[in-house]
Amino acid sequence: MHNRIQPSSPRSSRRCYAYIMFAGLATIALSGCRDQAAPPPPPTPMVKVATVERGALTEYYQYNGVLKAKSTVEVRARVRGFVERIEFEPSSNVKEGDLLFVLEQDRYQAAVDRADGMLQQARARLELAQTTFDRVQRVFAKNAASEDEMSNARAELSQRQAEVKTAEADLKDAQIDLSYTEIRAPLTGRVDDHQVDVGDLVGATEATLLCTIVQMDPIHAYFDVSERIVMDYLERGKDGTIDETTPPAFLGLINEEGYPHKGSIDYVDNQLDPNTGTLSVRGHYDNPDTRLYPGLFCRIRVPATETEDAILVYEKAVGAGLDGKYVLLVGENNEVSRQSVKLGERTDDGRIHVIEGLQGGERYIVEGLQRARPGMPVEPEPYQAPKPMATETDNAVNAKDGSDV
């Protein structure tokens, strides 16, 4: 019995060829990997470092306040009459003494003329009485006049003198009423719209409101100081008396950077409000360009304490972790280490007070924190600080909050 060898099929031949090709390519790839060199280590990261410095630091109390006009005057009619002229434009600036309204003057001018005529008559009668008294007195001295004649002459003179005083007072009163027909600005400030029109009768039953003037320069800012801060001042020997040691009060609006307006504290209330536990304080500010507008809310900060030898680092060099705040120091051989710190107040130039954790003189990373890790070497470069510029954020934080009632 003979065994027959079956020839392989074309499909089996192709499969065998593919296996051989795959094995050959894998062998070539493995040999190539063995021949390729290992990648070089990453370069040493570059960071910018600064030296921990010591310097002066001022701590501030910060408050929220509101601007109020130093003076607000309601201009009212003091005599009865029709409005003849209005001499100002609404919302304009007026100076003290500027003419605002003119009321009808004919009737009041007539009263002045009448009072002046009565005064002239009284003076004429007084002159006659004086002449009579002088004549009777001379005759009486020669015993040629009786006691009654002398008494009558003296009484007539006194009566005429009183009549002159009364006539003078009537004339003055009439002149005052006439002056009230020209209504002038009692102070320099901003006037609102006129509340009456030409031809309106004013002062008929009451002192009619004509307009309101608000003094814009200077201006006041009112703010409340909490009981805690009042106690702090009292412990430092400050009793609220305004004198040369009273600190300035710096003010900023909500759309301004920092506190560009420097003013002075000119009023401290003499008692705390028992309902709020706060003390009312007022700041005085020059306002020549009327940037400060009555009714606006504002931010105020007042110097509290000064530290001459505070340890300062740039705030952006401070990191935060689960165990608190820290800075990355660069020590010997430019190796990075992590140092926990306790922080205090901020300064206007972007630095922050380190209360605990640093002694001064250490090198710390300001830029490149994300590229540095504790224990690894770095390539340090000196950090160049930008030009100091007070920002609203820096200044607002550089304060003890005085509004935590």
C-alpha positions as CSV (number, residue, x, y, z in Angstrom):
1,M,0.0,0.0,0.0
2,H,1.6,3.2,-1.0
3,N,1.2,6.6,0.8
4,R,0.5,9.6,-1.4
5,I,2.0,12.9,-0.6
6,Q,-0.6,15.6,-1.1
7,P,0.7,18.9,-2.6
8,S,0.2,22.0,-0.5
9,S,-2.4,24.5,-1.5
10,P,-1.6,28.0,-2.7
11,R,-3.4,29.5,0.3
12,S,-1.1,27.6,2.7
13,S,2.0,28.7,0.9
14,R,1.0,32.4,1.2
15,R,0.3,32.0,4.9
16,C,3.7,30.5,5.5
17,Y,5.4,33.2,3.6
18,A,3.7,35.9,5.7
19,Y,4.8,34.3,8.9
20,I,8.4,34.2,7.7
21,M,8.3,37.9,6.7
22,F,6.7,39.0,10.1
23,A,9.4,37.1,12.0
24,G,12.1,38.7,10.0
25,L,10.8,42.2,10.6
26,A,10.4,41.6,14.3
27,T,14.0,40.5,14.5
28,I,15.2,43.6,12.7
29,A,13.1,45.9,15.0
30,L,14.5,44.3,18.1
31,S,18.0,44.6,16.9
32,G,17.4,48.3,16.1
33,C,16.1,48.9,19.6
34,R,19.1,47.3,21.2
35,D,21.4,49.5,19.0
36,Q,19.5,52.9,19.8
37,A,21.1,55.1,22.6
38,A,19.1,56.1,25.8
39,P,17.5,59.7,25.8
40,P,19.5,62.5,27.6
41,P,18.4,63.7,31.0
42,P,16.1,66.9,31.0
43,P,17.9,70.2,31.4
44,T,18.1,71.9,34.8
45,P,15.1,74.3,35.1
46,M,15.7,78.0,35.1
47,V,14.1,80.0,37.9
48,K,14.2,83.6,39.0
49,V,15.1,84.2,42.6
50,A,15.2,87.1,45.1
51,T,16.7,87.6,48.5
52,V,14.4,87.8,51.6
53,E,14.6,91.5,52.7
54,R,13.8,93.4,55.8
55,G,12.1,96.8,55.6
56,A,9.5,99.2,57.0
57,L,5.9,98.1,56.9
58,T,2.7,100.1,57.6
59,E,-0.4,98.3,58.6
60,Y,-3.8,99.9,57.8
61,Y,-7.3,99.8,59.0
62,Q,-9.8,99.7,56.1
63,Y,-13.3,101.0,56.1
64,N,-16.3,101.5,53.8
65,G,-17.7,105.0,53.7
66,V,-20.0,107.4,51.9
67,L,-19.3,110.8,50.6
68,K,-21.4,113.7,51.8
69,A,-21.4,117.4,51.0
70,K,-19.9,119.6,53.6
71,S,-22.9,122.0,53.3
72,T,-26.3,121.7,51.6
73,V,-28.5,124.8,51.5
74,E,-32.1,125.1,50.5
75,V,-32.6,128.5,49.0
76,R,-36.1,129.7,49.8
77,A,-38.2,132.9,49.2
78,R,-38.2,135.2,52.2
79,V,-40.8,137.7,50.9
80,R,-44.0,137.4,48.9
81,G,-43.9,138.2,45.2
82,F,-43.9,137.0,41.6
83,V,-40.7,135.6,40.1
84,E,-39.4,138.1,37.5
85,R,-36.1,136.6,36.5
86,I,-34.0,133.4,36.9
87,E,-30.3,134.1,36.6
88,F,-28.7,130.7,36.6
89,E,-28.6,127.5,34.6
90,P,-29.6,124.2,36.3
91,S,-26.7,121.9,37.4
92,S,-24.2,124.8,37.1
93,N,-21.5,125.9,39.5
94,V,-22.3,129.1,41.4
95,K,-20.2,131.3,43.6
96,E,-21.2,132.8,46.9
97,G,-23.1,136.1,46.2
98,D,-24.1,135.2,42.6
99,L,-27.6,136.4,41.7
100,L,-30.1,133.5,41.4
101,F,-33.6,134.9,41.3
102,V,-35.2,138.4,41.1
103,L,-38.7,138.9,42.5
104,E,-41.0,141.9,41.8
105,Q,-39.4,144.9,43.5
106,D,-41.8,147.8,42.8
107,R,-43.9,147.2,45.9
108,Y,-40.9,146.8,48.2
109,Q,-39.2,149.9,46.7
110,A,-42.3,151.9,47.4
111,A,-42.2,150.7,51.0
112,V,-38.6,151.8,51.3
113,D,-39.5,155.2,49.9
114,R,-42.5,155.5,52.3
115,A,-40.3,154.6,55.3
116,D,-37.7,157.0,54.3
117,G,-40.3,159.8,54.1
118,M,-41.5,159.0,57.6
119,L,-38.0,159.1,58.8
120,Q,-37.4,162.6,57.4
121,Q,-40.6,163.8,59.1
122,A,-39.5,162.3,62.4
123,R,-36.2,164.0,62.1
124,A,-37.8,167.3,61.4
125,R,-40.0,167.0,64.4
126,L,-37.0,166.0,66.4
127,E,-35.1,169.1,65.2
128,L,-38.0,171.3,66.3
129,A,-38.3,169.6,69.6
130,Q,-34.5,170.0,70.2
131,T,-34.7,173.7,69.4
132,T,-37.7,174.2,71.7
133,F,-35.9,172.3,74.5
134,D,-32.7,174.4,74.1
135,R,-34.7,177.7,74.3
136,V,-36.8,176.7,77.3
137,Q,-33.6,175.5,79.1
138,R,-32.0,178.9,78.6
139,V,-35.1,180.7,79.9
140,F,-35.5,178.3,82.8
141,A,-31.9,179.0,83.8
142,K,-32.9,182.7,84.1
143,N,-36.0,181.7,86.1
144,A,-38.1,183.0,83.3
145,A,-39.8,179.7,82.6
146,S,-41.8,177.4,84.9
147,E,-40.9,173.9,85.9
148,D,-43.9,172.5,83.9
149,E,-42.6,174.2,80.7
150,M,-39.2,172.6,81.2
151,S,-40.7,169.2,81.8
152,N,-43.0,169.5,78.7
153,A,-40.0,170.5,76.5
154,R,-38.0,167.6,77.8
155,A,-40.8,165.1,77.2
156,E,-41.4,166.4,73.7
157,L,-37.7,166.0,72.9
158,S,-37.7,162.4,74.2
159,Q,-40.8,161.5,72.2
160,R,-39.3,162.9,69.0
161,Q,-36.1,161.0,69.5
162,A,-38.1,157.8,69.9
163,E,-40.0,158.5,66.8
164,V,-36.7,158.9,64.8
165,K,-35.5,155.5,66.1
166,T,-38.8,153.9,65.1
167,A,-38.7,155.5,61.7
168,E,-35.1,154.3,61.2
169,A,-36.1,150.8,62.1
170,D,-39.0,150.8,59.7
171,L,-36.7,152.0,56.9
172,K,-34.2,149.3,57.7
173,D,-36.9,146.7,57.7
174,A,-38.2,147.9,54.4
175,Q,-34.7,147.9,52.9
176,I,-34.2,144.3,54.1
177,D,-37.5,143.2,52.5
178,L,-36.4,144.9,49.3
179,S,-33.0,143.1,49.4
180,Y,-34.8,139.8,49.7
181,T,-36.3,140.3,46.2
182,E,-32.8,139.6,44.9
183,I,-32.0,136.1,46.0
184,R,-28.2,135.3,45.9
185,A,-26.2,132.2,46.4
186,P,-25.3,131.8,50.1
187,L,-22.3,129.6,49.4
188,T,-20.1,128.3,46.5
189,G,-21.3,125.0,45.1
190,R,-23.4,123.1,42.5
191,V,-27.0,124.3,42.1
192,D,-29.8,121.9,41.1
193,D,-32.8,122.8,38.9
194,H,-35.1,125.7,39.8
195,Q,-38.3,124.6,41.5
196,V,-40.3,127.6,40.3
197,D,-40.7,129.4,37.0
198,V,-40.9,133.0,35.9
199,G,-44.3,134.3,36.8
200,D,-44.9,132.0,39.8
201,L,-46.0,133.5,43.0
202,V,-43.7,132.6,45.9
203,G,-43.8,133.2,49.6
204,A,-47.5,133.6,49.7
205,T,-48.2,131.2,52.6
206,E,-44.7,129.8,53.3
207,A,-41.0,130.2,52.5
208,T,-41.2,128.6,49.0
209,L,-38.3,126.3,48.0
210,L,-36.5,127.8,45.0
211,C,-33.4,125.6,44.5
212,T,-30.8,123.7,46.5
213,I,-27.0,124.3,46.5
214,V,-24.5,121.6,47.4
215,Q,-21.0,122.6,48.4
216,M,-18.6,120.3,46.4
217,D,-15.2,121.5,47.6
218,P,-14.2,120.5,50.2
219,I,-16.2,117.3,50.7
220,H,-16.6,114.9,53.7
221,A,-16.5,111.1,53.9
222,Y,-18.3,109.4,56.8
223,F,-17.3,105.9,58.0
224,D,-17.9,103.8,61.1
225,V,-15.1,102.3,63.3
226,S,-15.8,99.1,65.1
227,E,-15.6,98.8,68.9
228,R,-12.6,96.5,68.5
229,I,-10.6,99.1,66.7
230,V,-11.7,101.8,69.1
231,M,-10.4,99.7,72.0
232,D,-7.1,99.2,70.1
233,Y,-6.7,103.0,69.8
234,L,-7.6,103.5,73.4
235,E,-4.9,101.0,74.5
236,R,-2.4,102.9,72.5
237,G,-3.3,106.2,74.2
238,K,-5.5,107.6,71.5
239,D,-8.7,109.0,72.8
240,G,-10.2,110.4,69.6
241,T,-9.0,114.0,70.1
242,I,-8.1,115.7,66.9
243,D,-4.5,117.0,67.0
244,E,-1.3,116.9,65.0
245,T,-0.9,113.2,65.8
246,T,-4.2,112.2,64.2
247,P,-3.3,110.0,61.2
248,P,-4.4,110.9,57.6
249,A,-7.2,109.1,55.9
250,F,-6.7,107.9,52.3
251,L,-9.7,107.5,50.1
252,G,-10.4,105.7,46.8
253,L,-13.6,105.2,44.8
254,I,-14.7,101.9,43.5
255,N,-13.4,102.6,40.0
256,E,-10.0,103.9,41.1
257,E,-6.8,102.1,41.8
258,G,-5.5,102.4,45.3
259,Y,-6.3,105.3,47.5
260,P,-5.3,108.4,45.5
261,H,-7.1,111.0,47.7
262,K,-5.4,112.0,50.9
263,G,-7.5,113.7,53.5
264,S,-7.6,114.5,57.2
265,I,-9.8,113.3,60.0
266,D,-11.6,116.4,61.4
267,Y,-14.4,114.8,63.4
268,V,-14.8,111.8,65.8
269,D,-18.1,111.2,67.6
270,N,-18.0,111.5,71.4
271,Q,-19.8,108.2,71.9
272,L,-20.4,104.8,70.3
273,D,-23.7,103.9,68.9
274,P,-25.0,101.1,71.3
275,N,-27.2,99.7,68.5
276,T,-24.3,99.0,66.1
277,G,-21.3,99.1,68.4
278,T,-19.5,101.6,66.1
279,L,-18.1,105.1,66.3
280,S,-18.8,107.6,63.6
281,V,-15.7,109.3,62.1
282,R,-15.4,112.0,59.3
283,G,-12.7,112.6,56.8
284,H,-12.1,116.0,55.1
285,Y,-11.0,116.0,51.5
286,D,-10.2,118.8,49.0
287,N,-12.2,118.3,45.8
288,P,-11.2,121.0,43.3
289,D,-12.0,118.8,40.3
290,T,-15.2,117.4,41.8
291,R,-14.1,113.9,41.2
292,L,-15.6,113.1,44.6
293,Y,-19.4,113.3,44.3
294,P,-21.8,113.4,47.3
295,G,-23.6,110.1,47.8
296,L,-20.9,107.9,46.3
297,F,-19.6,105.0,48.3
298,C,-15.9,104.9,48.9
299,R,-13.0,102.9,50.4
300,I,-11.0,104.5,53.2
301,R,-7.8,103.3,54.9
302,V,-6.1,104.8,57.9
303,P,-2.6,103.9,59.1
304,A,-2.7,101.7,62.2
305,T,0.8,100.5,63.2
306,E,4.3,100.7,61.7
307,T,7.0,97.9,61.8
308,E,10.5,99.1,61.0
309,D,12.2,95.6,60.6
310,A,9.6,93.4,58.9
311,I,10.6,90.4,56.8
312,L,9.2,90.8,53.3
313,V,8.9,88.5,50.2
314,Y,7.0,88.9,47.0
315,E,3.5,87.7,47.3
316,K,3.5,85.8,44.1
317,A,6.4,83.6,45.4
318,V,4.1,82.2,48.1
319,G,2.5,78.8,47.4
320,A,-0.3,77.1,49.2
321,G,-0.5,73.4,50.1
322,L,-2.5,71.2,52.5
323,D,-0.2,72.2,55.3
324,G,-0.5,75.9,54.7
325,K,1.6,78.6,52.9
326,Y,5.2,78.0,51.9
327,V,8.0,79.4,49.8
328,L,10.7,77.5,47.8
329,L,14.2,78.3,48.9
330,V,17.4,77.9,46.9
331,G,20.2,76.6,49.1
332,E,23.7,75.2,48.6
333,N,24.4,73.7,45.2
334,N,21.2,75.5,44.0
335,E,19.1,72.8,45.5
336,V,15.4,73.6,46.2
337,S,13.8,73.2,49.6
338,R,10.4,74.0,50.9
339,Q,9.8,76.3,53.9
340,S,6.5,76.8,55.6
341,V,5.7,80.4,56.5
342,K,3.1,82.4,58.5
343,L,2.0,85.6,56.7
344,G,0.9,89.0,57.8
345,E,0.0,92.2,55.9
346,R,0.7,93.1,52.3
347,T,2.5,96.2,51.0
348,D,1.7,98.4,48.1
349,D,4.5,97.0,45.9
350,G,3.3,93.4,45.9
351,R,5.2,92.1,48.8
352,I,3.9,90.5,52.0
353,H,5.0,90.4,55.6
354,V,6.4,87.0,56.8
355,I,5.7,86.7,60.5
356,E,7.3,83.2,61.0
357,G,9.5,80.9,58.9
358,L,12.2,83.2,57.5
359,Q,15.1,85.2,59.1
360,G,16.1,87.4,56.2
361,G,18.9,86.9,53.6
362,E,17.6,83.6,52.2
363,R,17.2,83.1,48.4
364,Y,13.7,82.2,47.3
365,I,12.0,81.4,44.0
366,V,9.8,84.2,42.6
367,E,9.1,83.0,39.1
368,G,9.3,79.4,37.9
369,L,7.6,77.7,40.9
370,Q,5.9,75.2,38.6
371,R,9.2,74.0,37.3
372,A,10.9,73.5,40.7
373,R,10.5,70.6,43.2
374,P,12.0,70.2,46.6
375,G,15.3,68.3,46.4
376,M,16.0,69.0,42.8
377,P,18.7,71.4,41.4
378,V,17.8,74.6,39.6
379,E,19.6,77.3,37.6
380,P,18.8,80.6,39.4
381,E,18.7,84.0,37.8
382,P,18.1,87.3,39.6
383,Y,14.5,88.5,39.7
384,Q,13.9,92.0,38.4
385,A,11.0,93.6,40.2
386,P,8.6,95.8,38.1
387,K,8.3,99.5,39.0
388,P,6.2,99.9,42.1
389,M,2.6,100.7,41.3
390,A,-0.2,100.7,43.8
391,T,-3.2,98.7,42.7
392,E,-6.7,98.5,44.1
393,T,-6.3,94.9,45.0
394,D,-2.9,95.4,46.8
395,N,-4.1,98.4,48.7
396,A,-7.4,96.9,49.6
397,V,-5.8,93.8,51.1
398,N,-3.1,95.8,52.9
399,A,-5.4,96.7,55.7
400,K,-7.1,95.5,58.8
401,D,-10.8,95.3,58.0
402,G,-12.4,98.0,60.1
403,S,-15.9,97.2,59.1
404,D,-16.3,93.9,60.9
405,V,-18.8,95.2,63.4
